[in-house]
Amino acid sequence: MKILITGISGMLGMDLYETLREEYEVVGLDIKDFPSISLPSPPLRKVDITDGHELRKLFRQLAPDFVIHTAAYTDVDGCERNPDRAHRVNALGTRNIALASQDLGVPLMYVSTDFVFDGKKNYPYAELDEPHPLNVYGKSKLAGENYVRSLGERYFIVRTSWLYGRYGKNFVETILKLAEEKEELTVVDDQVGCPTYTRDLAQKMKKLLSSSSYGIYHITNSGSCSWYGFAQEILKLAGIREVKVIPITSEELARSAPRPQFSVLKSSSSGRGAEDTMRPWEEALKEYLKERKGLKGLED
Ligand SMILES: NC(=O)c1ccc[n+]([C@@H]2O[C@H](COP(=O)([O-])OP(=O)(O)OC[C@H]3O[C@@H](n4cnc5c(N)ncnc54)[C@H](OP(=O)(O)O)[C@@H]3O)[C@@H](O)[C@H]2O)c1
């Protein structure tokens, strides 16, 4: 089976490639080159997903049996400042991918986000809860979901949250870097979600793609925390005791895009393709820190 991964040079795309490459023929597309790492580079076509004509041509040439769509404009505050680009890439780009997949008659797996919810429920969100995004990024990703749902029959929508992984800029790396430079870090304590390791997510997506139980899935590591709690756990597991973390409010941080205060996702997919619970986020984080290049001496 040939799988086409969009956004293959991004954080999740690279972990998906690593997870799938031994069992599947993987081809990728991205707007940028595949970074140089220890893995052999995948066959990669550089294309902008907003170019629907080029995309359809490329899909016909590559003739995949399955498409995983991770490419997106993922800078949440950037989206707020540049709503046109957010809509073009995340909504219309996804429409182009859905149309090109439909043209070939192949199933599509689209990666979406907890930010489609407004966070006012204060209880974990299930797949059928009504989305109501607060920011431009969330709106553009939800518009992408709606195109996927209306343009194809065989689709998976995988909503996930707070991603970190070995191949991208992420919160864990930001905290570790800041901890080298500062004695005190201020971190938001009034947004609660679930940190998710891209490697765990990629493994779950692999399981899902061999099923035919199409639909919407919530896939995250289990448990939840605030960004403040996440930062504390990162420093604790990395053995950094001398840096103090101070909780602040979202209002104090004053970022461009409003964020949901509570965006924990729960899965009610029991009996479908991805029923078993993912390991707790603390366990996944511990493994990530162990695997992370250059970090030594973690306690068990
Ligand atoms: N990161 C999170 O916390 C999070 C949480 C929930 C859901 N998600 C979703 O998960 C997916 C993967 O996220 P990620 O963090 O792995 O993203 P990422 O690292 O930003 O990777 C996305 C990739 O898509 C590429 N891309 C952007 N615009 C493109 C275009 N017009 N045409 C073709 N390629 C384009 C990016 O290139 P550039 O780097 O040059 O832009 C990048 O290589 C996304 O769909 C995101 O919405 C992410």
PDBQT file of the ligand as one rigid body, heavy atoms in Angstrom, charges set to zero:
ROOT
HETATM    1  N1  LIG A 401       1.479  21.351  17.069  1.00  0.00    +0.000 N 
HETATM    2  C1  LIG A 401       0.413  21.148  17.830  1.00  0.00    +0.000 C 
HETATM    3  O1  LIG A 401       0.435  21.358  19.041  1.00  0.00    +0.000 OA
HETATM    4  C2  LIG A 401      -0.873  20.627  17.205  1.00  0.00    +0.000 A 
HETATM    5  C3  LIG A 401      -1.965  20.372  18.041  1.00  0.00    +0.000 A 
HETATM    6  C4  LIG A 401      -3.137  19.871  17.483  1.00  0.00    +0.000 A 
HETATM    7  C5  LIG A 401      -3.206  19.621  16.122  1.00  0.00    +0.000 A 
HETATM    8  N2  LIG A 401      -2.145  19.892  15.318  1.00  0.00    +0.000 N 
HETATM    9  C6  LIG A 401      -2.250  19.607  13.890  1.00  0.00    +0.000 C 
HETATM   10  O2  LIG A 401      -1.332  18.550  13.602  1.00  0.00    +0.000 OA
HETATM   11  C7  LIG A 401      -0.788  18.707  12.288  1.00  0.00    +0.000 C 
HETATM   12  C8  LIG A 401       0.722  18.613  12.358  1.00  0.00    +0.000 C 
HETATM   13  O3  LIG A 401       1.205  19.606  13.225  1.00  0.00    +0.000 OA
HETATM   14  P1  LIG A 401       2.774  19.879  13.389  1.00  0.00    +0.000 P 
HETATM   15  O4  LIG A 401       2.961  20.558  14.676  1.00  0.00    +0.000 OA
HETATM   16  O5  LIG A 401       3.520  18.651  13.033  1.00  0.00    +0.000 OA
HETATM   17  O6  LIG A 401       2.953  20.966  12.234  1.00  0.00    +0.000 OA
HETATM   18  P2  LIG A 401       4.296  21.551  11.562  1.00  0.00    +0.000 P 
HETATM   19  O7  LIG A 401       5.508  21.034  12.267  1.00  0.00    +0.000 OA
HETATM   20  O8  LIG A 401       4.096  23.025  11.429  1.00  0.00    +0.000 OA
HETATM   21  O9  LIG A 401       4.260  20.849  10.129  1.00  0.00    +0.000 OA
HETATM   22  C9  LIG A 401       3.390  21.250   9.107  1.00  0.00    +0.000 C 
HETATM   23  C10 LIG A 401       4.129  21.118   7.802  1.00  0.00    +0.000 C 
HETATM   24  O10 LIG A 401       3.270  21.585   6.747  1.00  0.00    +0.000 OA
HETATM   25  C11 LIG A 401       4.043  22.483   5.924  1.00  0.00    +0.000 C 
HETATM   26  N3  LIG A 401       3.180  23.437   5.235  1.00  0.00    +0.000 N 
HETATM   27  C12 LIG A 401       2.705  24.625   5.706  1.00  0.00    +0.000 A 
HETATM   28  N4  LIG A 401       2.015  25.256   4.755  1.00  0.00    +0.000 NA
HETATM   29  C13 LIG A 401       2.050  24.465   3.655  1.00  0.00    +0.000 A 
HETATM   30  C14 LIG A 401       1.520  24.589   2.347  1.00  0.00    +0.000 A 
HETATM   31  N5  LIG A 401       0.819  25.670   1.972  1.00  0.00    +0.000 N 
HETATM   32  N6  LIG A 401       1.747  23.599   1.447  1.00  0.00    +0.000 NA
HETATM   33  C15 LIG A 401       2.459  22.498   1.818  1.00  0.00    +0.000 A 
HETATM   34  N7  LIG A 401       2.996  22.324   3.038  1.00  0.00    +0.000 NA
HETATM   35  C16 LIG A 401       2.793  23.300   3.948  1.00  0.00    +0.000 A 
HETATM   36  C17 LIG A 401       4.937  23.179   6.935  1.00  0.00    +0.000 C 
HETATM   37  O11 LIG A 401       5.982  23.902   6.295  1.00  0.00    +0.000 OA
HETATM   38  P3  LIG A 401       6.490  25.276   7.021  1.00  0.00    +0.000 P 
HETATM   39  O12 LIG A 401       7.159  24.841   8.296  1.00  0.00    +0.000 OA
HETATM   40  O13 LIG A 401       7.414  25.868   6.015  1.00  0.00    +0.000 OA
HETATM   41  O14 LIG A 401       5.264  26.107   7.286  1.00  0.00    +0.000 OA
HETATM   42  C18 LIG A 401       5.408  21.990   7.758  1.00  0.00    +0.000 C 
HETATM   43  O15 LIG A 401       6.473  21.299   7.147  1.00  0.00    +0.000 OA
HETATM   44  C19 LIG A 401      -1.326  20.029  11.764  1.00  0.00    +0.000 C 
HETATM   45  O16 LIG A 401      -2.390  19.758  10.886  1.00  0.00    +0.000 OA
HETATM   46  C20 LIG A 401      -1.816  20.764  12.999  1.00  0.00    +0.000 C 
HETATM   47  O17 LIG A 401      -2.890  21.630  12.693  1.00  0.00    +0.000 OA
HETATM   48  C21 LIG A 401      -0.966  20.375  15.835  1.00  0.00    +0.000 A 
ENDROOT
TORSDOF 0
